């Protein structure tokens, strides 16, 4: 897996290229853990990711070390068909555990009234 990290002020974009699964999780975690303390906005750009298993799903929803401070956020962009399908399925089955509004800012919260 190739991983590119770009930092612009307080924003970081991590762009993995390859599948996200149990075997590729350590370098992804290392990329997030290596972010400097001034980063408050982490964006995972999954444009180069065509497959993600449940390990990747849980990784995206697990609080990153930088998420523990107030005002920090993690978002996802560039979702291809299969990773998007997995996120939508998880949100449908367990909406309180996998609230897409946390990762995709334009998504209404799971408890929002229609």
N, C-alpha and C positions, 0 to 999 in steps of 0.2 A: 504494500500500500504506500502510495505517495501522499504526503500531507504538506500543504502549504499554509503557513500562518502569515497573515498580514496585519500589522498594527498601525492604526492611525489615531494618535491621541489616546482617548479612553475606549476606543472601539477596536476589537480584534475580530478577524474573520479567519476561521479555520476551514480549509477546503481539502477534504480527503478525496482521493481518487482510487476507487476500488470498492470491494464489498465490505460492509460493516457486519462483523460477526464476532464470535468469541475470540478467535485468533487475532483479529485486528484491533481489538479493544485496547490492549496495552499502549500502542503508539498514539492512539486517539486520546487516551487519558493523560499520557505524558505531554502531549501538545497543549491540552487545557491546563494542566498543572504548571507548565512552564511560563504561562502568561504573567507579565509583570503586574504588580499590585494596583497600578493606576487603571487597569482595564476594568470597566464597569459594564460594558456591553459586548457580549460574545455572540457572534453569528456563525452558525455552522452552515456552510455552503455545500449542499449535497448534490450539486450539479454533476459531479463526477462519480456519484454513487448510484449504481443501478440495482443493487440488492442490499437489503438490511434485514437481519433476523431479529428475534425478540431481544437478543443481547443489546443490539443497537437501540431498540425502542426503549428499553429500561435505562440505558446510558443517557439518552437525550432527556429523559424525565427525571433522572437522579440529580439532586442538587450538586452543581460543580463547586469546587472550593471557593471560587470567586462569587458564587451566588449567596453565600452565607451573610454577606453584608447588605444592609438596606440600600436600595437603589440599583442593585446589580440585576442584570437580566440576561437570559439566553434565548436566542431565537434561531429558527431554521429557515433556510431559503433554498431554492433550486431543487425541490423535491421531484424526483422522477417517479414514474408510474408505480413501481412496486413499493418503494419506501412510503410514498403517499398513501397507497392502499393499506399498508400495515398500520400507519398512524390513524387513519380513518376507522379501520376495523377496531383497533384498541380503544379509541374514543367512543365508539358505539357500544362496545361490550362493557367497558368500565369507565364511564365518563368522568367520575370523580378522581380516578387514579391517573387517567390520561386526558387531561384537559388541554385541548389543542390551543386554546387562547393563551396559554403560557408560552408556547413555542412559536405560534404563528399569530402575530399581533392583530391581524384583521379578522380573526375568528372570534365569534361571540363566545362568552363563557358557557360551560356545559349547563349551568343552572339558569341561563337567561330565558326569559319567557318569550314565546314566539310573537 
